[in-house]
Amino acid sequence: MQTHHLVLPGDLNHHGFLFGGRLLAWVDEACWIAASLEFPQCRFVTVGMDRVEFHHGVWQGAILTISCTLSREGTTSVCYAVEVRDEKAGSDPIFSTRVTLVNVDDAGRKRPVRE
């Protein structure tokens, strides 16, 4: 699944670069949407990101492409490989990680992805 975000002035820090936490929120949301579309019967919560390392800065006006690909399906969890690119700035990803989500019941207990 792919989604896009336009980097606006409210997304920037005092040096004019994209806040890292804003990008992490977009990545988290994109993975949750991907998982919810692929497994509509599930109720996912994020349990972790493998690595948080930004490869270069992002400025106002950038159009970011966030790509989420299912990389592992476990009994109660799924994992997505994520790449974030600024298509106008070049082909190298500005950020990549793996996001793990777990399926939970109403009480927050793990439950199988496939029943």
C-alpha positions as CSV (number, residue, x, y, z in Angstrom):
1,M,0.0,0.0,0.0
2,Q,1.2,3.5,-0.7
3,T,0.1,6.8,0.6
4,H,1.4,10.4,0.3
5,H,1.9,13.4,2.5
6,L,2.6,17.0,1.7
7,V,5.0,18.6,4.2
8,L,3.4,21.8,5.4
9,P,4.8,24.6,7.6
10,G,3.1,23.2,10.7
11,D,5.1,20.0,10.2
12,L,8.5,21.7,10.5
13,N,10.8,22.4,13.5
14,H,12.4,25.7,14.2
15,H,15.2,24.9,11.7
16,G,12.8,24.4,8.8
17,F,13.1,20.6,8.7
18,L,10.3,18.0,9.1
19,F,9.8,16.9,12.8
20,G,10.8,13.3,13.1
21,G,7.9,12.5,15.3
22,R,5.5,13.8,12.6
23,L,7.0,11.4,10.1
24,L,6.7,8.5,12.7
25,A,3.0,9.3,13.2
26,W,2.5,9.2,9.4
27,V,4.3,5.8,9.1
28,D,2.4,4.4,12.1
29,E,-0.9,5.5,10.5
30,A,0.0,4.1,7.0
31,C,0.9,0.7,8.5
32,W,-2.3,0.6,10.5
33,I,-4.4,1.4,7.4
34,A,-2.5,-1.2,5.3
35,A,-3.1,-3.9,8.0
36,S,-6.7,-2.9,8.5
37,L,-7.3,-3.2,4.7
38,E,-5.6,-6.5,4.4
39,F,-7.1,-8.0,7.6
40,P,-10.5,-6.2,8.0
41,Q,-11.7,-8.5,10.8
42,C,-8.8,-7.5,13.0
43,R,-8.3,-4.8,15.6
44,F,-4.7,-3.8,15.4
45,V,-2.4,-1.8,17.7
46,T,1.2,-0.9,17.1
47,V,3.7,-2.7,19.3
48,G,7.0,-1.5,17.8
49,M,9.2,-0.2,15.1
50,D,12.5,-1.9,14.5
51,R,14.7,1.1,13.8
52,V,14.3,4.8,13.8
53,E,17.0,6.4,11.7
54,F,16.5,9.4,9.3
55,H,18.8,9.4,6.3
56,H,18.5,13.1,5.5
57,G,16.3,16.1,6.2
58,V,13.0,16.9,4.6
59,W,11.8,20.5,3.8
60,Q,8.5,22.3,3.4
61,G,6.8,21.4,0.1
62,A,8.2,17.9,-0.1
63,I,5.7,15.2,-1.3
64,L,6.5,12.1,0.6
65,T,5.6,8.6,-0.5
66,I,5.1,6.1,2.3
67,S,5.1,2.4,1.1
68,C,4.0,-0.4,3.4
69,T,4.5,-4.0,2.4
70,L,3.5,-7.0,4.5
71,S,6.7,-8.8,5.4
72,R,5.5,-11.3,8.0
73,E,2.3,-12.7,9.3
74,G,2.4,-14.4,12.7
75,T,-0.4,-16.0,14.8
76,T,-1.4,-12.7,16.5
77,S,0.7,-10.1,14.7
78,V,1.7,-8.7,11.3
79,C,4.9,-6.9,10.3
80,Y,5.2,-4.3,7.5
81,A,8.4,-3.2,5.8
82,V,8.2,0.6,5.3
83,E,10.1,3.0,3.0
84,V,9.6,6.7,2.9
85,R,10.8,8.6,-0.2
86,D,10.8,12.2,-1.4
87,E,10.3,11.4,-5.1
88,K,11.5,14.8,-6.3
89,A,14.7,14.7,-4.2
90,G,16.0,11.4,-5.5
91,S,15.5,7.6,-5.3
92,D,17.2,7.0,-1.9
93,P,14.7,6.4,0.9
94,I,14.8,9.1,3.6
95,F,13.5,6.6,6.2
96,S,12.9,2.9,6.4
97,T,11.8,0.5,9.2
98,R,9.7,-2.4,10.1
99,V,6.5,-1.9,12.0
100,T,4.8,-4.7,14.0
101,L,1.1,-4.6,14.9
102,V,-0.8,-7.1,17.1
103,N,-4.5,-8.0,16.8
104,V,-6.3,-7.5,20.2
105,D,-9.7,-8.1,21.6
106,D,-11.9,-5.6,23.5
107,A,-9.9,-6.2,26.6
108,G,-6.6,-5.6,24.9
109,R,-5.5,-9.3,24.9
110,K,-3.8,-10.8,21.9
111,R,-6.0,-12.8,19.5
112,P,-5.3,-14.7,16.3
113,V,-5.1,-12.7,13.0
114,R,-7.0,-15.6,11.3
115,E,-9.8,-17.3,13.2
